[in-house]
Amino acid sequence: MESNVILAQVKALRSYLTSYLENLKPHTGDENFEPEHTEMHKIYMRYRRLSDALESLYPDVFSDLMNFSSDSGVNGIEELSRELTYVLETLESINSQGTSFASEQTFDWAQSIPHDENNAPFTEEERKRVEERLNEIQDYLVKTVSHQTNSDEDLKTKVEFIQNEISEVKEAASKLGRRDWRGMLINTMIAIIISTGFAPDARQGLFVLIQNLINLIKQSRLLNP
C-alpha cells in the first residue's frame, strides 16, 4: 500500500473521529452513558489495518505505534485521535519529498474544491440522495477497474476494497456533519484512486461524479437552510 493511500485514509479516519468525539461531548460526566460498542470496534479495526500497513511500509518510523481495542473506551478514542495527528504529520513530512504525477493530479483536484464551513447534519432525504449518488460512483469505479484489471483475483480484491470504502462513507452520512463528511468522502476517494491504480484517463469522469455529489449537497443546503 502506497504512503499516499494511507495518508488519505488517516485523514478520513481522523475526520470521522473528530466528529465522533464532538457527538460524545454532551455525555461528558454521565457515568451511565456507554458508547455503542459496535461503532467503537469498527473505529479500532480501521486503525489496526492502518497501523499494520504503516509498520510494514515504514518499520523504522512507525514501529512503536500504540495498540487500541474496543475495550479502550472513550479515553482510548481520544488517545487514538492524538496518535492519528502524529501519524498524519509524519506522513505529510514523508510525502513532501515528492509524489508521482498521477498523485499530484488527484490531490490538485481535491484542493480545488471550495471549502465549506457548514457542518449541519444531513436530513433523511439528503441521505437518500447521497446514497444514490454514491451508488453511481461505486458502479463507475467497479466498471472502470474491471476494464483495466487482468487478474480475477486482483479484481476481486479491488472491488471488495471499493465496496467497503463506499459502504463506510454511506454509513458516515448518518453520523457526521456535512463538512466533516465531505472531508471523509474526498480522502476516501483519493485512497481508492491510488490503491486501485485507477487509470488517469478515467479519473476525470470520476471527478465529475464526485463534484456533482458535492454540488447536490450545497444546493440542498441553500434550498433548505
Helices and strands as residue ranges (DSSP letters): H 3-24, G 25-27, H 37-57, G 70-72, H 73-95, H 101-111, H 124-148, H 152-172, H 178-195, H 200-223
